[in-house]
Amino acid sequence: MKDQEIIELYFKRNERAIEETDNKYGSYLASIAGNILRCNEDVEETLDDTYMKAWKRIPPTKPQILRIFLGKITRNIAFNKFENMTAKKRGGGEIVAVLDELEECIPDSNDVEQTILGSELSLIIREFVNELPERDACIFSCRYFYTEDIKTIAHKYNMSANNVSVILSRLREKLQRRLIREGYLAS
């Protein structure tokens, strides 16, 4: 079923919308949640929460790209679930590694001013990724949006894990310089 048809089902409040969403995007959304949570029960719960949130947001929202709309919802729910789990017990996993890697170039968002500036920061990062060569943008997105491990990315792009690590390191440095230039980080 085409995305537009699925969105129409949501607008008609037809419960088949959720079934069609799961049929078309369930595996994709499960991989996003799985890369973050690594637990099948948590992934299933995240998917259920994603479908519920999509049901509540469509309408009034009419997503331009349903796949990305759903992916963002899933990612945010999974990150929140991960945060809640690690608040209780500090664990390892790929998400900890991803957040540690980004810590040096993303400003701390604990104060109110930084929270307010978050949407601007998001725009700068989005522009940064859009300006990258396609392969670098894909590698950056795989690591920092989909939280894929380095070996998976290396396999996907037929590269060595070391090469992927070097590319990611250079991209983080480039992002850090951009954020310094934009005034988000002190030099």
N, C-alpha and C positions, 0 to 999 in steps of 0.2 A: 504494500500500500504506500502511496506517495505521502510525503510529509504534509502537504496541504490538506489531503483527505483526513489524515490523523488529527490535524489541528481543527478541522471542521467538526470532527466527532467531539472534541473537547468543547467547542463552542455550542454544540447541540446538547451538551451534558450527557452524552451517550457513554456509558461505562465501557463500551467496546474500545474506546480510545486508549485506555490503559493496557488492554490486552494487545492491541496493535503496536503500541509503543514498546511493550516488552518483547513482542515478536521481532520487531525491527532493530531495536537498540539495546535489548537486554544484555547481550554478550559484551557489547562495547561499554556499557555502564558498569557491568560487573568487573570488567578489567580495570577501570578507573578506581573503583572502590577497593578491589582486591590488591592493587599496587600500594594502596595506602593502609588498608586494614589487615590484610593477610589472614583473615578468619572468615570462613564461609558463612557462619551464622551472622556475623556483623555485615558482611556483604549483602546477604539477603535482606536484612533489616534496612540497610541503606537504600537498596533498590525500592523496597516498599515505601520508605519515606520519600524517595525521589518522585515516585508516581503520585503520591498524595500531594506533594508540593506542586507538581506540575498541574494536577487537577485543580488546585486552589488558585494557581496563577494564570491558567488559561481557561476562560477569559479572566480578566480583561486583556492581559498580555497576549500579543500575537507574535510569537517568535519568528524572526526572519530565517534563522537556521535552527531547526528543531534539535538536531544532533548536538550542536554546541550549547544550546539552551539547557538541554537535559544533562550534558556533561558537566556544566558549571554547577548545577544543582547537586548532582551526585558528588562532585569533588568537595564542595562546601560541607555537605552533610558528613562525608567520610572524614574530612579534616576535623570537624567538630567532635565527631565520635572518637577519633584518635586522641584529640586533646583531652577529652573527658577520661579516656582510659589511662593515658599517661599521667594525668594529674593524680590518679590513685596509685599508680605504680610506674616508675620511670623505666620504660622498656627500650629495646633497640629497634631494629628494623630500618627499612629503606627511608621511611619518612623522616626519621631522626637525622639520617645522613644528609638528606636533601635540605632540611632546614638548617643544619650545621653549615653546609656549603654556602647557602645564601645569606647566612647571618652577617658575614663580613661586608656585604654590599647592599643590604636592605636595612633601612633605619628602624630602630626600635619603635613600636607603635603603642607603648604603654601610656603615653600621656594624651590628653584631649586634643592638643594641637596636631599631633601626628595622626590621630584618628580622622580628624577633619580633612587633613591633606591626603588621606589614603586614596581617594578617587583620582587625584592628580597623579599620584605615584603610579597607580594602576595604568593610567593613560600613558605615562612616560615609558613604563615597561612594555606595554603593548606596542608602542611606536618603535621601541628599541628592537623588539623581536621582528616586527614587520620590515625593518630596514636591513636585517641580516640576510645573507645569502640563504637560499631555500634550505640547503642541507643543515646549516648551522641553526636556523630557526627551528627546524624539525627536531634536531638533537636537543636544543634548549627546551623545547616544549615537552618532548618525551621525558626529560629528566625532571623539570620543575613544574609542569602542569600535570602530567600523567604519573609522575613519580616512578618511572621505570628504572630498574637497576642498570648499571653501566654495562654489564655483560649482555643484557637484552638489547640495549641500544646498539652496542657494537655488532651483535649478530644481525640486527635489522639493517644496518648500513654497511655490512661486510667490512668492518674495521676492527682493529685491535681494541681491547678495553683501554689500554694505555693511551691510544690515539684519541678515543672519546674523552677520557679524563683530561687530556691536555686541551682539547677543544673547549670543554666546559670551563676549565680554569681560565682560559683566555677570554671566554665570553663573560664570565663573572667579573673579571678585571675590567673589561670594556664597559659592562653595565655599571660597575662601581665608579669609573671615571665619568660616565654620563650623569650619574646621580650627584656626584660632586659638582659637576658643571651646572646642574639644574638647582643646586642649593639644598639637596636632601641629605647630603653627608658632608661632614667637615673633612677638609683635605689633610 
